[in-house]
């Protein structure tokens, strides 16, 4: 089983926030991040950037876990 460190937990939370935000945008045309922090304000851009970087980190982590899970320890 994959053990998550603090960075993985933070990345997971940010990816979930981003996914929920995109769900709101798609379903209701409502951008929660922009509503809270302002449309494309500095803090909004930082949040969007962190969500994107977290997604990249999660993809790399998932790919790494997938390739190493197929290997058996003797």
C-alpha positions as CSV (number, residue, x, y, z in Angstrom):
1,X,0.0,0.0,0.0
2,X,1.2,3.5,-0.8
3,X,2.0,5.7,2.2
4,X,1.4,9.4,1.7
5,X,3.8,12.0,3.0
6,X,2.8,15.6,3.9
7,X,3.5,16.9,0.4
8,X,1.3,14.2,-1.2
9,X,-1.6,15.1,1.2
10,X,-1.3,18.8,0.4
11,X,-1.2,18.0,-3.4
12,X,-4.2,15.7,-3.0
13,X,-6.2,18.4,-1.2
14,X,-5.3,21.0,-3.8
15,X,-6.3,18.7,-6.7
16,X,-9.6,18.0,-5.0
17,X,-10.2,21.7,-4.5
18,X,-9.4,22.3,-8.2
19,X,-11.6,19.5,-9.4
20,X,-14.5,20.7,-7.3
21,X,-14.0,24.2,-8.6
22,X,-14.0,23.0,-12.2
23,X,-17.2,21.0,-11.4
24,X,-18.8,24.2,-10.3
25,X,-17.6,26.0,-13.4
26,X,-19.0,23.3,-15.6
27,X,-22.3,22.8,-13.9
28,X,-23.2,26.3,-12.7
29,X,-20.7,28.7,-14.5
30,X,-19.5,29.6,-11.0
31,X,-15.8,30.0,-10.2
32,X,-15.5,29.6,-6.4
33,X,-11.8,30.7,-6.3
34,X,-12.6,33.8,-8.3
35,X,-15.7,34.5,-6.1
36,X,-13.6,34.3,-2.9
37,X,-10.3,35.9,-4.0
38,X,-11.3,38.0,-7.0
39,X,-11.2,37.2,-10.7
40,X,-7.5,36.6,-11.7
41,X,-6.2,38.5,-8.6
42,X,-2.7,37.7,-7.5
43,X,-3.9,35.2,-4.9
44,X,-6.3,33.5,-7.4
45,X,-3.4,33.0,-9.8
46,X,-1.3,31.6,-7.0
47,X,-4.0,29.1,-6.1
48,X,-4.6,28.1,-9.8
49,X,-0.8,27.6,-10.2
50,X,-0.6,25.5,-7.0
51,X,-3.5,23.3,-8.2
52,X,-1.8,22.8,-11.5
53,X,1.6,22.0,-10.0
54,X,-0.2,19.6,-7.5
55,X,-1.8,17.8,-10.5
56,X,1.6,17.3,-12.1
57,X,3.0,16.1,-8.9
58,X,0.1,13.6,-8.4
59,X,0.6,12.3,-12.0
60,X,4.3,11.7,-11.4
61,X,3.6,10.1,-8.1
62,X,0.9,7.9,-9.6
63,X,3.1,6.9,-12.5
64,X,5.9,6.1,-10.1
65,X,3.7,4.0,-7.9
66,X,2.3,2.1,-10.8
67,X,5.7,1.2,-12.2
68,X,7.2,0.2,-8.9
69,X,4.1,-1.8,-7.7
70,X,4.7,-4.3,-10.5
71,X,8.1,-5.2,-9.1
72,X,8.3,-7.8,-6.4
73,X,10.8,-7.7,-3.5
74,X,12.7,-11.0,-2.9
